[in-house]
């Protein structure tokens, strides 16, 4: 039976992944530093659900190499799912050092432990933000990602490169996952759906960047988790057809691979807001603004590779997913 270490276990995606792994009967150990980037109470509420299922948990900062090493030594995981990160494109403009400590130093510590403890498969969170200035839609793993437009995106691109070096030198099987705008119950309060819902209900104006014309490939949390779970036993191996003369950016001669996980259906922000309004029965007061630095006008996931390897197809439309979030929001904040 797999022993799975999940970092960022009290985070949005980590919480759901741990829940699913526990449902499947796997041995899971959760890690999180419970920082205050957003309301720690939300993280603690998620964590309580997991610990009530007898999941062991360690409060550890990934930047603390000694503590992470001790955990690997004691738990001896076979699979590591690294979902811990300093998130948020816009916050990276305010606090850049947080991204280096968490997303670079912390990830290096994970890689070193995976190497030293012969981990069978490392799965880690990248981001759709790595596509940066790319305007070829939908975004494919075979596209170039050398032009990030935020430090957050650059840190995620760095994770992919760091993982590749460990896969190449040490033979560590590693899989990077480029998530596309994840939403759903228990979501992050800094994300648009959470902010819009709160402000519409309280009658506050909402900031609508890009004048409502920006598009995002909003992906429901259950679909994200399904994609992750399906990849656990799909360890990457060397691609025998990989060419140094014409390199495929999505695979390698090393046991390393990259996958998009998205809804494959970009939605304009204005329409996204209209679904919230319809389900709340209340109109938003909209403050239309230009795009912010670090933002991109559109994201769209090409998920053919993930579908080919795992059979994954997203199932939840935003017309169904948003009401699920709103129902949870009202219950949680009642």
N, C-alpha and C positions, 0 to 999 in steps of 0.2 A: 504493500500500500504506500502511495506517495505521501511524503511528509512535506507540506507546503508552508513556506515562510512568506507572509504577505506584509510588505511595508506599506505605510499609509493606510493601515487597517481601519482607522477611525474617519478616514476621508470618504468622500462621496462614492467613488468607484470601488475603493478598497473594501468598504463596508459591504457592498453588494457581492463582491467576489468572495469574501470570507463566508457570507451567508450561504452562497451557492455551494462552496466547497464543503461546508459543514453538512449541508443537506445531502451531498453525495457521499458522506461518510468518511471523508478524508481527514487526516490529522493536520490541523492548522494551527500555526502560531502567528499572532498579529503583532505588528510593531507600529508605533506612531509617536511623534514627539508632542502631540496635542498643542501645537503652537496657537497663537492668537491672531493669525492672519484673518480669520473670521471667527465668529462666536464659538468659543470652545465648548459651550453647553450643547450645541448641536452635535459636535464630535462625541461628547461624553454620552449623549442620548443614543447615538448609533452604537457606541462601544458597549453600552449596557445591554443592548439586545444580543450582542455577540458573546459577552462574558456570561450572560444568563444561559447560554448554550454550552457553557464550560470551555470556551475557547481560551487558551492561555494568551496573555497579553503582556508585552513589555513596553514601558514608556522609555524610548531611546531616540536620541537625535542621531541620524545617520552620519553626521559629521564627526561623531565620537567613535573613532576607530576601535578603541579598546572595548567599549560596550558592545558594539556590533560583532566583533570577533568572539567575545565571550558567549554571545547568543548563538552564533553558528556552532561553536564548540559544544554547547550544551544541548541544543535542539537537533543538530545534525540533519538539516533539511535535504531533500533530494531535488526539490524544485523551489525556485525563488521567483515570486511575482513582485516586482518593484514598482509600486504605485505612489510611493512617497515623493513629493516634489514641492517646490515653491511654485504655486500656480499663478496664473493671471498675467496677461499681456500688459495691461495698463499699469499694474503695480510695479512692473519691472522698471518703469521710468522713475519711480519714486524711491525704490529700495533695491538697487541692483546687486548689492553684496549678498542679500538673502538668496539670490538665485545661484550665485557661485558656491556659497556654503552648502546649500541643500542639493542643487541639481548637478554640481560638478564634484565637489569634495565628497559629498554623501554617496554619489554614484560610484566614485572611485573605490570607496570603502566596500561597497557591495561587490564590485568586480573582484577586488582582492580576496574577499572571503569566498566568493564563488570559485575562484581559482584554487585557493588553499584547501578548500573542503570538497573539491571534486564534485561540484553541483552538476546534476544531469541536464538541467535546462533552466536558463535564466530568461524570464519574460519581463520586459520593462516598458513603461509608458513613455512613448514619444508624443508627438502632437502634430495635428494638421498644420499648425503654424509654421512648421519647417519649410513649407512650400513657398513662403515669403512672396517675392516679386513675380513668381510664376503666374501666368495668365492663361495657360492651356488647361481647359476644363474638359472632363473632370480630372482632378489631380490623380496621377498614377505613380506608383512606387518606382516606376522606371524614369520618372522625370528628375531633372536636376534640382537639388535643394541647397545650392551654395549661396543663396542670397536672402537670408532671413531679414526681417524688418523690425525685430524686437530682440532684446537680450534674452527674454524667455525662449523665443524660437531658437536663438543661437545656442542656448544651453541644451535644448532638446536635440538639436543637430549634433552637438558635441557628444551627447550620450550615445547616439548611433555610431559615431566614429570611434569613441572609446571602447564600446562593446565589440566593434569589428576588430580592433587591435588585439583584444583578449581572445576573441574567437580564432584569429589568425595565429597568434603566438602560442597560446595555451590550449587551443582546441575546445574552448568553452562554447557549447551550443547556446546561442543567444537570439532572441526574437524581439524586435522592436515593434511597438504598436502605435500607429498614428491615429489617435482618437479625433473624431470630428464632433465638436460642440455637443457635449453630453448634457442631457436634462432628465428630470424625473423627480419623484418623491425623494426626500432627504438630500436634495441637491444643494449646491453651494450658494450662500447668500450674496456672493459677489457676481453671480451670473445673471444675465438679462431677465430670464423668466422669473426668478425670485424677486429681483428689484422691481420689475414692472408690476407684478402681482401686489406686492406690498404697497407701492405708491398709488396704484389705481384704487385699491381698497380704502386708503386713507385720504384720497382726493388730492394727492401731491402730483405735480407735473413730472412726467418721465422724459429723460433725455433720449432722443432718438437720433443716433449718430448716422451719418451718411444720408440724412433726410429720408430714412426709411427704405432706401433702395438697396442697401447692403443685403447680401444673401449668405445664409449659413446652412450647412448640411446638418441640421438639428437631428441628433441621434438619441433615441430613448435608452435609458440605462440598462434595461433588460437585454436589449440587442447587443450593447457593448459587452456585457458580461457573457452572453452566449458565445460571442466571438472569442473572448479570452479563454473560456473553458474548453472550447473545441481545439485550441492550439496547444494545450498543455502536453498532450502526448504526440504532438507533431514537431518533434525536435528537428531543427534544421540540420542539413548535412551539406557537404561540399557540392556545389553545382558543377558537374563534370563538363558542362557546355560553357562555363563562364570564360570569357576571353579578356585577357589583359589589353588586347588591342582595341576591343570594342566592349568595355565593361558595362554590365547591367547593374545599375545602382541599387536594385532591390534584392540581389543575391550576391554570392561570392564564391571564391575557391575555398573560403573558410566556412565553418558551420554557423552561418549568420544569415538572418533574413529580416525583412521589413514588411509589415502589412498595414494597409488602411483598414480602419473599422469605422464605417459611417453608414448613413441612411441612403446614400446614393440618390438624394432628392433635395437639392438646395431650395430653400424657402426665403422669400423676401421678408425682411423685418416687418414691413407694414402689414403683411398678411399674418405673420406670427402674432403681432399685437392684436389684430382683429379677432383671432381665435380666443385669446385671453379675455377680451372685452365681451365677446358673445357668451362665454361660459360664466363670467362674473356678473353679467347683466348690468355692466357699468362701463361708460366710455372713459378712455384715458385722456388726460390733459397733456398734449404732446408739445415738447420743446425740441424743434428740429435743429440739428447741429451738423457741422461738417464732420468728416471722419477724423478720428483722433490719430496722433502719431503712433505707429506700430500696428495699426489696424490694416486689414486687407478688405477689398470690396466684396469678395466672394470666396466661398469654399465649397468644394464638391468632391466627394470621394468616389474614385473608381475602385470597386471592391471585387473585381473579377478574380484577382489572385487569391483572395481569402475564400471566395466561393469555390474556386477550383480545388483548393487544398482541403477545405473543411465542409463544403456544402452550405456555408453560411449565407443566409439571406435575411435582411432586416424585416421585421414583422409589424412594428408599431408605427403608425402614421401620426403626425403631430396633432391631427384632429382628434385622435384617441389618447395620445400621451399627455397633452396639456391638461385635459380634465382630470387625469389621474394625479398630476402634480397639485392642481388646485384643491382637490379633495383632501390630499395629505396636508397641504399648507393650512387649510382652515382647521383641521383637527389638531395639528401640532401647535398652532398659535392661538388656540381657543382659550 
